Amino acid sequence: MATTTVHRSARTRSDASAAGRVRAHSPYTNWFYLPAAVIYGVLFLVPTVIAFYFSLTRWSIFDSKFIGFDNYKTFFQEPALVSSLWHTLVYAVLTSGLKVVLGLGLAMLLTSQIIGRGYLRSVVFFPVLVSTIGVGLTFTVLMNPERGLINQSLDLVGISGPGWLTDPSLALISVGLVDVWKGVGLATLIYIAGIVSIPQEYFEAARVDGAGAWDNFRHIVLPLARPATVTVIILSLIGGLRSFDLIWAMTKGGPGFTSDVIASVIYKQYQAGFYGLSTAGNVVLFLVVTAIILPLSRFLNRKEVEL
């Protein structure tokens, strides 16, 4: 009798579970995706299709003329295209790499038992909230080779400061360092979220086994914070490949064309009144970013699943 009751109860729970799964996969749940799909279509798909069409035209505010792929042919014949593409890749790799390293280091520091931890977290994140143009203009003044505070401070210790934004070999790197200063707070925040989500049982077991701080970092934090690392890499690379406002505020692509990136070349074409050409450049930039980010994202996420 007791056995029959147990079987009946188990069957009842099984039926209830199956009914719950059926309700969870009800076709009506698909309607909940509709608002997000409409917003995505209106804000992304429709503008993308329109941009691609206008990249095939010679257009102004009042009229347009279909010219096929002539804009793309002209864009790829742009003399500064190859150098700007190289500068874009260098800038993206430099800024994303430094954000990963510095963000992880700061996150380790700000999740340790230090005095004023909450205040320091706010200080590190604060530059993220500041206007990019404001940051660019401020650092342009600070990096002035003659009157800038940075070089004046170096002079006090007997070091002759370089022309941060006037030296062709330093301009792009200098802007990249400012970008890292502004954006490392977000990388740090992502890493902090990843580190504090690691169960404390791992650290307690490692402490019992006699593991030190380096062992904890190497064998616990690095593997288990991998999702945070993937997020920081992807977001930083996308931002670096699309970067324009900070570079334009600080150097306008100069001196000469030594800090020109793809986005600044496109903007110069727009300034000159070649609207269709600049639209074609934007489509090319979109395809370049997609061609780099999608395979990288799949590769990193596949590695994460394997681990």
N, C-alpha and C positions, 0 to 999 in steps of 0.2 A: 504493500500500500504506500509506504514511504517512498519506495523507488519510483512508483507510478507518478506520485505527486512531484518528485524532483524532475522526472522527464517532462511532465506537463508544464512545469514552471520554466524549464530550459527552452521548451518549444515555444512557449508564449513570449519569452524574451527574444528568441530568434526571430519570431514573426514580427515583433515590434521593431526590432532592429532593421529587418528587411523593409518594413513599411516606412521607417525613417529614411532609409537610403533612397527609396522610390520618391518620397516627398522632396528629398534634397536634390534629386536629379529631375525634378519636374520641369517640363518645357517652359512653364511660366517664369522660372527663374532667369531665363535668358533675357527677359524684358528689362531686368535690372541693369544690363549692360548698355541699354539703349542711350541713356543720357550721356554716359562717358563717350560712346561711339559718336554721337552727334557733335559733342564739343571737340573731340579729336578731329573729326572730319572738317568742321567749320574753321578751326584754328590752325590745322596743319595740312590736311590733304588738299583742300580747296586752294589755299594760297600756294602750295607747291605746284599744283597743276597750272594755275594762272601764271606763276613765275616762269615755268618752263615754256608756256606759250609765248609770253612776252620776250623771252630770250631768243625767240626765232623771228623777232620783228625789229624794225627801227621805229621806235615810238617816242612820243613826247606826251605832254599832258593832254593835248587836244586830238591827236590822231596817231595811227600806227600803220606800218606797212610790213607785210610779211616778206622776209628775205631768206628764209630757210636757215641753214647752218653757217651763214656768213659771219655772224657774231662770234661763233666758236672758233672759226678759222682765224679771225682777227685776234681774238683773245690769246690763242696759242702762239701767235706770232709776236706777242708782246715781248720786247727785249728784256724787261725786268722779271718775266714770269719765272724763269728757271731759278734765279737768285732768290726771288721772294718765296718760292716753294721750299728751297733749302732753308731759308731763314725761318719759315714757319715750322718746319720739322725740328730744327735745332731748338727753337723757342719752346715748342711743346714738350720735347723730351727733357730739356733742362728744367723747366718749371714743374712738370709732373714728378720727375725724379726727386727733386729737392723737397717737394711737398710730402712725398711718401716718407722720405728719411726723417725730415724735421718733424713732421706730424706724428710719426710713431715715437720719436724720442721725447717730444713734449707730452704726448699722451702717457707714456710710461712715467714721466716725472709728475704729471698732474693727477695720476691715480695712486701715487705713493703717499705715504704719511708725512706730508710736509706742512709747514705752517702757512696759513693764508692760501690754501689750495683753491677755495672757491673764488677768491679775489683774482688769483693768477689766471684761472680759467677765463674769467671775464676779460682780463687784459689781453690774453692771447686771441680771443675771439673778436674783440672790438674792431680791428681793422677790416674785418669782413663787412661790417655795417657801414663803413665810410664810403662815400661816393668815389667811384674809380677815377673820374675826372679830377676831383679834388685831391686825391692821392697823387695823381700824375703831376698836377701843377705844383703841389707842395714839394715833391721830390725833385722836380726840375729846378726849383730854387735852391734846395739843399745840395744838389749835385753841381751847382754852378762852379766851374773850375777856378774862378777868381774870388767870388764873394760867397760861395756856398759854405754852409756850416760844416759839412763833412770835411772838405779840404782845409778849412781853417783849423779844425780840430786836429787834423793830421800834421799841420804845420807846427802846432804846439809841441809835438814830440819829435820834430825834426824830419818828418816824412813829407815829400813833395807829392801832393795828391794828383791823380791823373785827370784828364778830361773825360769824366764819366759818360757824358752824352755827346761830346764833340770828337772823341777819338773813334774812328771807324771800327776799330777792333774791339771796342768796349761798349758801344752804344746798345747793341741788342742784349748783351749780357746784363748790362746795368738795368735795363727795363725789366728783364726777366727776374732779377733779384727783387725789384720792387713788387713785381707780381707775386713772387713767393711770399714776401712780407705780408701782403694784403690777403692772400688766400690760404696761408698755412693754418689759420685758425679753424677753417672749416674742416680741413683734413684732420686736425687734432681732435675736433669734436667727434668726427666719425670714428676715429681710433679709440677715443675714450668710451664711446658707446659699445664698441666691439670688445674692449678689454673688460669693462665692468660686467658684461654678459657672460664671461667665462665662469663656470661654477667654481666656487672656492675649494671644493673637494680635491680638485687637481693640485692646487698649490699646497694643501694640507698633506696630501699623499707625498708630494715631492719633498716637503719639509721633513717628513718622517724618514724618507730615504736619504736625507742629507744633501739634497740639491741646493745649490747656491743661487744667487740672483741671475747669473748668466745662464745657468741651466734652465731656470724657470722661463727666462725670456726666449731661449732657443727652442726648447722642447714643448712649451705650453703656449706662450703668448703668440709667437710667430705663426704656428699652425692654426690655432683656434681664432686668431684675428685675421685670417686670410680673407674672409668676406669683406671686411673693412678695407683691406689693402686693395682688393679688386675694385671696390667702389671708388676709392681715392684715385687710383690709376685712371679709370675710365672717365670720371668727371674732370680730372685735371687735364687729361689729354684732349678732351672735347673743348674745354676752355682755352687751352693753349693753341689748338689748331684754328679756332675761331677768333682769337684775340685781335682786337683792333683799338678799342677806346684808350687803353693805357698807352699803347705805342704811339698813337696819334697825338695824345695829350703831351707826351714827353719829347718825341723826336720828329713826328710827322714823317717817319720813314727814313730820316736822315741820320747822320750827315751823308749827303748824296742819296744813295739807295741802299745803304748798308744795314738799315734796320727795317726795310720794307718787308712786309708779309703779304700773303695773298689778299687779305681783307683790305689792307691799305692801298694796294694796287687797284682793287675794284673801286674803292672810294674815290681815288684820283680820276678814274674814268668817269664816274658819275659826276664829279665836279666839273669835268670838261664838257658835260652835256651828252655823253655817249650812254644814254640810259639802257638801250637794248644790250650794248656790250657789257655794261656793268651787271645787268641781270644775268647774262650768260656766265659771267664770272662767278656770281653767287651760286648758280646751279653747279658749276664745276667744283666750287668749294664744298658744297653740300655732298657731292658725290665723293670727293676726296676724303672728307671726314667719315662718311658712311663706309667707304672701302677700307679704312684703317680701323675704325672702332668696332664694326660688327664682327670681323674675324677675330680680333683681339679679345673681345668680350666672350665669344664662344670658346676660345682657347682657354682663357683664364677660368671660366666657369666649369669647363670640362675637367680641368686639372683639380678644381676644388671638389667636384663630385668624386673623382678618383681617390683623393685623399680621405 
